[in-house]
Amino acid sequence: MVSRAEQVACEDVLLFVNAATASTGQREFASTAAEHTLSLEFLHAYVLGNYRDLYAATLALGINDHNAALVVLNLLRTPSDPTRRAAEMPHPVTVEDHDTEGTLIAARLAQMPPQRVYRLFSRLRRAGVNNRRTRAVVRDWVTARPDLAFDAVKYRRGLADAARHAHLRLPAEISTVLFDWRRPARYATPLLETWRRAHYDRSALAELPYTVAEGFAARRGVSREKLLATARLTAAERLRLQGAAAKAKTDVAVDLTRVPLTRLATYVLSLDRHERAHRRAELTAALRASARRAAGPHQGTWGRVVTVCDDSYSSYGSGVKRRRPLAVALAVHYLVEALAAEHHGLWLTHRGDPLLVHPVGTTPLASRLLDALALVAPNVPCRHMPSDTSCPPPPPSVWCDGCHRIQPRDRVVVVSDAWDNDPPGGAGEVLRVWRQRLDPTGRTEVVHLNPVYDPRTYQVRPLAPGVPSVGIRNGEDAATLVEIARFATGTARFDDLVGYLRHQAGGVASLEPDEIAELVRATAGDPNALERVRSGQMIAPVPLHRRESARSGHGQTNVPGDDRPAGPGGTS
């Protein structure tokens, strides 16, 4: 029997995980950015104050980068001494939690885009957070960067802020280019010399990273057409600039099969329907290849699955997140297609090829749920089949004496913002009758993935009582989120949730410092790195290692391997 206290604690942590997964603090279709910011600030403060160990463990889950940065910021600027706060917290920090926090922070920073990490370091500087652990985190991350010269050119202000704040002793040329770049006549590092020449030589623009060259081109009057023809572009920039290249009549090649699934779905939906139809074979093959890569070794392990995806008008999102909910639904459609042995994909309004889906109409969840449940229900006539034909019975969801394993249950995965309005509340009634009358033993699992956070209720909008609803940011995370959905039903014990979070954090917290450094280098410039990290293809747990702290003084922190005199960054 689950006690009320355990249920409340479970709900609190899941409330935060859902919010930290779905919300990025930006405007949504039915809520403003200010509402999201205020709601997230409250949830972060509440969970940090009551469940600090679990708050840190969420860094090992699939929460989005915006909230991961907030978690790191709050952990670094608040004390974590277990003897100091044990009497104040319902679930106090243990010595083991205190020791692993730094490793969790370092491992998560290694997975985040560098521009977001530098933005976090600048925010730490503005907030005046400069304790010993903060300087150690900044030092270790900067030291592990594969090419500091590249960072000094592309993320110049962010690296300068980090060097000042953590008192870093950088290589001589890096310090010079950050704080006194006009002094030397030339640089020995080729990229730094190219950057210096670009201030007066147009021919040097082609050798610079695109975002850096773009600023010089605007000042020098170089057109975008000429810049795109010779620019050095990353894979993400190649995808982002497809529209600009088409207007400039310039060919910018991109391998769509290597693009992460949700990003690829967003790109596909940005094309008009005529172009999507014209490139149907290419785009469909790319989406399926990306979905198979995201599924990894779990392809075909889910049994029979029906997806119900929301393409109503509200799936357009907002002006700052255009078609994001619809892109997540499209990504989940193709991911589940790769995970399931048998897959049926249903959309609320659209019929036919999912590649041509677009946001339109109301949200008739009830009628499409009836169609979905008919496809998995044993001996219930399917409305899409002749009247004398019944849907085949689902595979068993119990222990099989023949193969000595548990067979997968049938699943219905709903991807929707849950603003059920045609008729209002119809989906909840359909699921209530289904669970009480037609499937009381729970042979069919219904899971709701909601890509939209509701800041007014501090949670993602639920579909129906008893149906687990979890927030989702990227379609690639659907497999993991379906696993943790069992904690959202209100029947799971708090100890089970704590055990799951500790298990997820354990593989990350056991990383050695050199493995974290290798993770930073491996993820640099790799758009698929985060997928491989989360799927366990890049890191392997090793025995727990206690991180070495930086010295407590306020002097400079040396970058290992650098014995040259301190540059201007160390004298601030």
C-alpha positions in Angstrom: 0.0 0.0 0.0 1.4 3.4 -1.0 1.3 5.9 1.8 0.0 9.4 1.2 3.5 10.9 2.0 5.1 8.6 -0.6 2.5 9.5 -3.2 3.0 13.2 -2.6 6.8 12.9 -2.8 6.5 10.9 -6.0 4.1 13.5 -7.5 6.5 16.3 -6.6 9.5 14.8 -8.3 7.5 13.7 -11.4 5.9 17.2 -11.6 9.4 18.7 -11.8 10.7 16.1 -14.3 7.7 16.7 -16.6 8.1 20.5 -16.4 11.9 20.3 -16.9 11.4 18.0 -19.9 8.6 19.9 -21.7 9.1 23.6 -20.9 11.9 25.8 -22.2 10.6 29.1 -20.7 9.3 30.2 -24.1 5.8 31.2 -25.3 3.4 28.4 -26.2 0.1 28.4 -28.0 -2.0 29.1 -24.9 0.6 30.5 -22.4 3.2 33.3 -22.3 6.9 33.2 -21.7 6.5 35.1 -18.4 4.1 32.4 -17.1 6.6 29.7 -18.0 9.5 31.5 -16.4 7.6 32.1 -13.1 6.3 28.5 -12.9 9.7 27.0 -13.6 11.4 29.2 -11.0 9.0 28.0 -8.3 9.4 24.3 -9.2 13.2 24.5 -9.2 13.3 26.3 -5.8 10.7 23.8 -4.3 12.4 20.6 -5.5 15.9 21.9 -4.7 14.8 22.7 -1.1 13.1 19.4 -0.4 14.8 16.8 -2.6 18.2 18.0 -3.4 19.7 14.6 -4.1 16.9 13.8 -6.6 17.1 17.3 -8.0 20.8 16.6 -8.9 19.9 13.1 -10.3 17.6 14.6 -12.9 20.7 15.8 -14.7 21.1 12.2 -15.8 17.6 12.1 -17.3 16.3 13.6 -20.5 15.4 17.0 -19.2 16.1 19.8 -21.7 19.2 21.9 -21.8 17.4 25.0 -20.6 16.4 23.4 -17.3 19.6 21.4 -17.0 21.5 24.8 -17.0 19.1 26.0 -14.3 19.8 22.9 -12.2 23.5 23.4 -12.5 23.2 27.1 -11.6 21.1 26.3 -8.5 23.4 23.5 -7.3 26.5 25.6 -7.7 25.1 28.7 -5.9 23.5 26.9 -2.9 25.4 25.0 -0.2 25.5 21.2 -0.3 27.1 20.5 3.0 25.2 17.5 4.4 25.9 18.4 8.1 24.7 21.9 7.5 21.3 21.2 6.0 20.3 17.7 7.3 17.9 19.2 9.9 16.3 21.5 7.4 15.4 19.1 4.5 12.8 16.3 4.4 15.2 14.2 2.3 18.7 15.5 3.4 21.8 15.3 1.3 24.1 12.4 2.2 27.8 12.3 1.9 27.6 10.1 -1.2 25.2 12.6 -2.8 27.5 15.5 -2.0 30.4 13.6 -3.6 28.6 12.8 -6.9 27.0 16.1 -7.5 30.1 17.5 -9.1 30.4 14.5 -11.4 26.8 14.7 -12.5 27.3 18.4 -13.3 30.4 17.8 -15.3 28.9 15.0 -17.2 25.8 17.0 -18.1 27.8 20.0 -19.2 29.8 17.7 -21.5 26.6 16.8 -23.3 25.3 20.4 -23.7 26.0 22.7 -26.7 29.1 24.9 -25.9 27.2 28.2 -26.5 24.7 27.2 -23.8 27.5 26.3 -21.3 29.3 29.5 -21.9 26.0 31.4 -21.4 25.7 29.5 -18.1 29.2 30.5 -17.0 28.4 34.2 -17.8 25.3 33.9 -15.7 27.3 32.5 -12.8 29.7 35.5 -13.1 26.8 38.0 -13.1 25.3 36.2 -10.0 28.6 36.4 -8.2 28.9 32.6 -7.8 32.6 31.9 -7.5 33.1 29.2 -4.9 35.7 26.5 -5.2 33.5 23.9 -6.8 32.3 26.4 -9.4 35.9 27.3 -10.4 36.7 23.5 -10.6 33.7 22.9 -12.9 34.6 25.8 -15.2 38.3 24.8 -15.3 37.6 21.1 -16.0 35.1 21.9 -18.8 37.4 24.5 -20.5 40.4 22.2 -20.2 38.5 19.4 -21.9 37.5 21.5 -25.0 39.1 20.0 -28.1 40.1 23.3 -29.7 40.4 26.4 -27.5 41.5 28.5 -30.5 38.1 27.7 -32.2 36.3 28.7 -29.0 38.3 31.9 -28.7 37.1 32.8 -32.2 33.5 31.6 -32.2 32.6 32.0 -28.5 35.0 34.8 -27.7 33.0 36.6 -25.1 31.9 33.5 -23.3 35.4 32.1 -23.0 36.7 35.5 -21.8 34.0 35.6 -19.1 34.9 32.1 -18.0 38.6 32.9 -17.9 38.0 36.0 -15.8 35.6 34.4 -13.4 37.5 31.2 -12.7 41.0 32.7 -12.9 42.0 30.4 -15.7 45.6 30.3 -16.8 45.1 29.9 -20.6 47.7 29.4 -23.3 49.5 32.7 -24.2 47.9 33.2 -27.6 44.4 32.4 -26.4 44.7 35.0 -23.6 46.1 37.5 -26.0 43.3 37.1 -28.6 40.7 37.4 -25.9 42.0 40.5 -24.1 44.5 42.3 -26.3 44.1 40.9 -29.8 45.6 44.0 -31.6 49.0 43.7 -29.9 50.7 40.9 -31.9 51.7 41.4 -35.6 50.6 37.9 -36.3 49.6 34.7 -34.5 51.3 31.3 -34.7 47.9 29.5 -34.5 46.5 29.3 -38.1 42.8 29.9 -37.1 43.7 32.9 -34.9 45.9 34.4 -37.7 43.0 33.9 -40.1 40.6 35.7 -37.7 43.1 38.6 -37.3 43.4 38.9 -41.1 39.6 38.9 -41.6 39.5 42.3 -40.0 40.9 43.8 -43.2 41.1 40.9 -45.8 37.9 39.6 -47.4 39.6 36.4 -48.7 40.1 35.2 -45.1 36.3 34.9 -44.5 36.2 31.5 -46.3 38.5 30.0 -43.7 36.5 31.1 -40.7 33.5 29.4 -39.0 30.3 30.5 -40.7 28.8 32.4 -37.8 32.0 34.4 -37.3 32.4 35.0 -41.0 28.8 36.2 -41.2 29.6 39.1 -38.9 32.6 40.2 -40.9 30.7 39.8 -44.1 28.0 42.2 -42.9 30.6 44.8 -42.1 32.6 44.3 -45.3 29.5 44.3 -47.6 29.9 40.7 -48.7 26.6 39.2 -49.9 25.2 36.0 -48.4 25.3 34.3 -51.8 29.1 34.7 -52.0 29.5 33.8 -48.4 27.5 30.6 -48.6 29.4 29.5 -51.7 32.7 29.3 -49.7 31.7 29.1 -46.0 32.7 26.4 -43.6 29.4 25.0 -42.3 28.6 22.5 -39.6 25.9 19.9 -40.2 23.4 21.9 -38.1 24.2 25.1 -40.1 23.8 23.2 -43.4 20.3 22.2 -42.4 19.4 25.6 -41.0 20.5 27.4 -44.1 18.7 25.3 -46.7 16.1 27.9 -47.2 18.6 30.8 -47.5 20.7 28.7 -49.9 17.6 28.0 -52.1 16.8 31.8 -52.3 20.5 32.5 -53.1 20.4 29.7 -55.7 23.4 28.1 -54.0 23.7 24.4 -53.3 24.5 23.6 -49.7 24.7 19.8 -49.4 23.4 18.1 -46.2 23.1 14.4 -45.3 19.6 14.2 -44.0 20.0 10.7 -42.7 22.5 11.9 -40.1 20.3 14.7 -38.7 18.7 14.0 -35.3 15.1 12.9 -35.6 13.2 15.8 -34.0 15.4 18.4 -35.8 14.8 16.6 -39.1 11.1 16.5 -38.4 11.1 20.3 -37.8 12.9 20.8 -41.1 10.5 18.6 -43.0 7.5 20.5 -41.6 9.1 23.8 -42.5 8.8 22.8 -46.2 5.6 23.5 -48.0 3.4 20.5 -48.7 4.1 20.5 -52.5 7.9 20.2 -51.9 7.3 17.5 -49.3 5.3 15.5 -51.8 7.9 16.1 -54.5 10.7 14.9 -52.2 8.6 12.2 -50.5 11.0 9.3 -51.1 14.1 11.2 -49.9 12.5 12.7 -46.8 10.7 9.5 -45.7 13.9 7.5 -46.1 15.8 10.1 -44.0 13.2 10.1 -41.2 13.2 6.3 -41.0 17.0 6.1 -41.0 17.2 8.7 -38.2 14.5 6.8 -36.3 16.3 3.5 -36.6 19.5 5.1 -35.3 17.6 6.6 -32.3 15.9 3.2 -31.6 19.3 1.5 -31.6 19.2 -2.1 -30.3 15.6 -1.8 -29.2 14.2 -2.0 -32.7 11.2 -4.3 -33.0 11.0 -5.0 -29.2 7.7 -3.2 -28.4 5.2 -5.7 -29.8 2.1 -4.1 -31.3 1.7 -0.3 -30.8 -0.8 2.3 -32.0 0.2 5.9 -32.0 -2.4 8.7 -31.9 -0.8 12.0 -32.9 -2.3 15.4 -32.5 -2.3 17.6 -35.6 -4.9 20.1 -34.5 -4.4 23.8 -34.9 -2.8 24.2 -31.5 0.1 21.9 -32.6 1.4 24.9 -34.5 2.9 26.1 -31.2 3.9 29.7 -31.2 6.0 32.2 -33.1 9.1 31.2 -31.2 8.4 27.5 -31.4 6.8 27.1 -34.8 5.3 23.6 -35.3 7.3 22.2 -32.4 4.5 20.1 -30.9 3.7 18.7 -34.4 7.4 18.0 -35.1 7.6 16.0 -31.8 4.5 14.0 -32.8 6.0 13.3 -36.3 9.3 12.2 -34.7 7.5 9.9 -32.2 5.5 8.4 -35.1 8.6 7.3 -37.0 10.5 6.3 -33.8 7.6 4.0 -32.7 7.5 2.6 -36.2 11.1 1.5 -35.7 10.5 0.2 -32.1 7.3 -1.7 -32.7 7.0 -5.1 -34.3 3.6 -4.0 -35.6 2.7 -0.3 -35.8 -0.5 1.6 -36.7 -0.2 5.4 -36.9 -3.3 7.5 -36.5 -3.6 11.3 -36.8 -6.6 13.4 -35.5 -7.4 15.0 -38.8 -4.8 13.9 -41.4 -5.3 10.7 -43.4 -2.6 9.1 -45.6 1.1 9.9 -45.7 2.2 11.4 -42.4 4.8 13.4 -44.3 2.1 15.8 -45.4 0.6 16.5 -42.0 -0.1 20.1 -41.0 -1.8 21.8 -38.1 -5.5 22.3 -38.7 -8.8 21.9 -37.0 -10.1 20.9 -33.6 -8.9 18.1 -31.2 -11.2 15.1 -31.6 -9.2 12.8 -29.4 -12.2 10.6 -28.4 -13.0 9.4 -31.9 -9.4 8.6 -32.7 -8.9 6.8 -29.4 -11.8 4.6 -30.2 -10.1 3.7 -33.5 -6.8 3.0 -31.7 -8.3 0.8 -29.0 -10.2 -1.1 -31.7 -6.9 -2.0 -33.3 -5.6 -3.6 -30.1 -8.7 -4.9 -28.5 -9.3 -8.7 -28.8 -12.6 -9.7 -30.5 -13.8 -6.2 -30.9 -14.9 -5.3 -34.5 -12.6 -2.7 -36.0 -14.4 0.1 -37.7 -11.9 0.2 -40.5 -12.5 -3.5 -41.4 -15.5 -5.4 -42.7 -18.1 -6.2 -40.1 -17.4 -9.9 -40.1 -13.7 -9.4 -39.3 -12.2 -8.9 -35.9 -8.9 -7.5 -35.0 -6.4 -10.3 -34.1 -5.8 -10.9 -30.4 -2.8 -9.0 -28.9 0.3 -10.9 -27.9 0.4 -12.0 -24.3 1.6 -9.6 -21.6 2.4 -12.4 -19.1 5.2 -14.9 -18.5 5.4 -17.4 -21.4 6.3 -20.9 -20.4 7.4 -21.6 -24.0 10.1 -19.0 -24.4 10.6 -18.3 -20.7 10.3 -14.5 -21.0 7.7 -11.8 -20.5 6.0 -10.9 -23.8 5.4 -7.2 -24.5 2.0 -5.8 -23.9 0.1 -3.9 -26.6 0.6 -0.1 -26.3 -1.4 2.9 -27.3 0.9 6.0 -27.3 -0.9 9.4 -27.5 1.1 12.5 -28.4 -1.1 15.5 -27.7 -1.3 18.7 -25.7 -4.6 17.2 -24.3 -6.8 20.2 -25.0 -9.6 17.8 -25.9 -12.4 19.9 -27.2 -14.4 17.8 -29.8 -16.3 16.9 -27.6 -14.7 18.3 -24.4 -13.7 15.6 -22.1 -14.5 12.8 -24.5 -11.1 11.2 -24.4 -11.2 10.8 -20.6 -14.6 9.1 -20.8 -13.5 6.7 -23.5 -10.4 5.7 -21.5 -12.5 5.4 -18.3 -15.0 3.0 -19.8 -12.2 1.1 -21.6 -10.3 0.5 -18.4 -13.3 -0.3 -16.2 -15.4 -2.4 -18.6 -13.3 -3.7 -21.5 -9.8 -4.0 -20.1 -9.8 -4.2 -16.3 -6.7 -6.4 -16.2 -4.6 -3.8 -18.1 -3.5 -5.9 -21.0 -3.2 -2.8 -23.1 -0.9 0.0 -21.9 -2.0 3.6 -22.6 0.7 6.3 -22.3 0.3 10.0 -22.9 3.3 12.0 -24.1 2.6 15.8 -23.9 5.0 18.2 -25.6 3.4 21.3 -24.0 3.8 22.4 -20.4 0.9 24.1 -18.7 2.4 26.8 -16.3 -0.9 27.5 -14.6 -1.2 24.0 -13.2 2.6 23.3 -12.8 2.3 20.2 -15.0 1.7 18.8 -18.4 -2.1 18.7 -19.0 -3.3 15.1 -18.3 -5.4 13.1 -20.7 -7.5 11.2 -18.2 -7.3 9.9 -14.6 -5.2 6.8 -14.3 -3.4 7.4 -17.6 0.2 8.3 -17.1 1.1 11.7 -18.7 4.7 12.7 -19.1 6.3 15.7 -20.8 8.4 15.3 -23.9 10.8 17.7 -25.6 12.4 15.5 -28.3 10.9 12.6 -30.0 14.1 10.6 -29.5 13.3 10.4 -25.8 10.0 8.7 -26.2 11.3 5.2 -25.4 12.8 6.4 -22.1 9.7 8.4 -21.2 7.4 5.5 -21.7 9.5 3.5 -19.2 9.2 6.2 -16.5 5.5 6.7 -17.2 4.7 4.0 -14.7 5.7 6.3 -11.9 3.0 8.8 -13.0 0.0 6.6 -12.2 0.0 7.3 -8.5 0.6 3.7 -7.5 4.4 3.6 -7.5 6.3 3.8 -4.3 8.7 6.7 -3.6 11.5 4.3 -3.0 11.0 2.8 -6.5 11.3 6.3 -8.0 14.4 7.1 -5.9 15.9 3.8 -7.0 15.2 4.5 -10.6 16.7 8.0 -10.5 19.8 6.7 -8.6 20.2 3.9 -11.1 20.1 6.4 -14.0 22.5 8.7 -12.3 24.8 5.9 -11.3 26.2 5.3 -14.7 27.0 9.0 -15.1 28.3 9.6 -11.5 30.8 6.8 -11.9 32.7 8.4 -14.7 36.3 9.2 -14.2 37.4 12.8 -15.0 39.4 11.7 -18.1 36.2 10.0 -19.4 34.3 13.2 -18.9 37.0 15.1 -20.8 36.8 12.5 -23.6 33.0 12.9 -23.6 33.4 16.7 -24.2 35.8 16.0 -27.1 33.6 13.3 -28.6 30.5 15.4 -28.5 32.1 18.5 -30.0 30.5 19.2 -33.4 28.6 15.9 -33.4 24.8 16.5 -33.9 24.1 12.9 -32.9 26.3 12.7 -29.8 23.5 13.3 -27.3 21.5 10.4 -28.8 24.5 8.1 -28.4 25.2 9.3 -24.9 21.7 8.7 -23.7 21.5 5.3 -25.4 24.7 4.2 -23.6 26.7 3.8 -26.8 29.3 6.4 -25.8 30.0 6.0 -22.1 30.5 2.9 -19.9 30.2 3.0 -16.1 33.3 2.4 -14.1 33.9 2.3 -10.3 32.9 5.4 -8.4 35.5 8.1 -8.4 35.6 11.1 -6.0 36.4 14.2 -8.0 39.4 16.2 -7.0 38.5 19.7 -5.8 40.3 22.8 -6.9 42.5 24.6 -4.3 40.5 26.9 -2.0 42.5 30.0 -2.7 41.5 32.8 -5.1 44.6 32.5 -7.2 44.8 31.3 -10.8 43.7 27.8 -11.9 46.2 26.3 -14.3 45.1 24.5 -17.4 47.0 21.1 -17.2 49.9 21.0 -19.6 50.4 24.7 -19.7 53.4 26.1 -17.9 53.6 29.5 -19.6 53.1 32.8 -17.8 49.6 33.9 -17.1 47.8 36.0 -19.7 45.5 38.9 -19.0 42.7 36.4 -18.1 44.4 35.4 -14.9 44.9 39.0 -13.5 41.2 40.0 -13.3 
